Amino acid sequence: MKIPFLSLLLGMVLVPVLQAQTPEKKLAWNNTPLSWQDFEGVPDALNPFDANTNSGFSYSWSLSVKGGESVFLYEVKSWFFPELSWVKNGKKSQELLDHEQLHFDISELHARRLRSTLEELKIDPSSDVKKQLRVLYERTEAARIEMREQYDAETRHGENTAAQQKWAKKVKTDLDSLSGFRTEDQ
């Protein structure tokens, strides 16, 4: 009798832990703009802003030797997390959605910048490749965060229409200049 009880107790403890480790739903960046239906999170009533976009980018890599040559493979993806992104009731507007879309576009821009850097990277298998890549990722992520904060400050979170238009043009130009490094659709 003790074994089934122990198994039940262990199951009750492990199931929530394993569920908590399941990745959130995520959408890869593509040329299809976000819609308000993509914002599935519960709005933060204490947050002074009307909406929140949770996005970012990730990378993975491998290094092997084939025929005496180093083969470096990598993947960089830009993601939008619907369950962590939200909009408050009665606040949905095209202008606000455009502002939130640009946050996701800024994540894609930095994913492209990292891909461009990795494409040119000369890998020395005898070096600490993991550390080298981590530094590149962290540098790119810091630049993404800085750009996101500057964007919100200059546009006053989308309320300054002229600044919003300026940023939309800038980000589109930057994305276009790195179009060969766009996130591939899943």
Secondary structure in CASP SS format (residue, H / E / C, confidence):
PFRMAT SS
TARGET T0000
AUTHOR 0000-0000-0000
METHOD secondary structure of the structure
MODEL  1
M C 1.00
K H 1.00
I H 1.00
P H 1.00
F H 1.00
L H 1.00
S H 1.00
L H 1.00
L H 1.00
L H 1.00
G H 1.00
M H 1.00
V H 1.00
L H 1.00
V H 1.00
P H 1.00
V H 1.00
L H 1.00
Q H 1.00
A H 1.00
Q C 1.00
T C 1.00
P C 1.00
E C 1.00
K C 1.00
K C 1.00
L E 1.00
A E 1.00
W C 1.00
N C 1.00
N C 1.00
T C 1.00
P C 1.00
L C 1.00
S C 1.00
W H 1.00
Q H 1.00
D H 1.00
F C 1.00
E C 1.00
G C 1.00
V C 1.00
P C 1.00
D C 1.00
A C 1.00
L C 1.00
N C 1.00
P C 1.00
F C 1.00
D C 1.00
A E 1.00
N E 1.00
T C 1.00
N C 1.00
S E 1.00
G E 1.00
F E 1.00
S E 1.00
Y E 1.00
S E 1.00
W E 1.00
S E 1.00
L E 1.00
S E 1.00
V E 1.00
K E 1.00
G C 1.00
G C 1.00
E E 1.00
S E 1.00
V E 1.00
F E 1.00
L E 1.00
Y E 1.00
E E 1.00
V E 1.00
K E 1.00
S E 1.00
W E 1.00
F E 1.00
F C 1.00
P H 1.00
E H 1.00
L H 1.00
S C 1.00
W E 1.00
V E 1.00
K C 1.00
N C 1.00
G C 1.00
K C 1.00
K C 1.00
S C 1.00
Q H 1.00
E H 1.00
L H 1.00
L H 1.00
D H 1.00
H H 1.00
E H 1.00
Q H 1.00
L H 1.00
H H 1.00
F H 1.00
D H 1.00
I H 1.00
S H 1.00
E H 1.00
L H 1.00
H H 1.00
A H 1.00
R H 1.00
R H 1.00
L H 1.00
R H 1.00
S H 1.00
T H 1.00
L H 1.00
E H 1.00
E H 1.00
L C 1.00
K C 1.00
I C 1.00
D C 1.00
P C 1.00
S C 1.00
S C 1.00
D C 1.00
V H 1.00
K H 1.00
K H 1.00
Q H 1.00
L H 1.00
R H 1.00
V H 1.00
L H 1.00
Y H 1.00
E H 1.00
R H 1.00
T H 1.00
E H 1.00
A H 1.00
A H 1.00
R H 1.00
I H 1.00
E H 1.00
M H 1.00
R H 1.00
E H 1.00
Q H 1.00
Y H 1.00
D H 1.00
A H 1.00
E H 1.00
T H 1.00
R C 1.00
H C 1.00
G C 1.00
E C 1.00
N C 1.00
T H 1.00
A H 1.00
A H 1.00
Q H 1.00
Q H 1.00
K H 1.00
W H 1.00
A H 1.00
K H 1.00
K H 1.00
V H 1.00
K H 1.00
T H 1.00
D H 1.00
L H 1.00
D H 1.00
S H 1.00
L C 1.00
S H 1.00
G H 1.00
F H 1.00
R C 1.00
T C 1.00
E C 1.00
D C 1.00
Q C 1.00
END
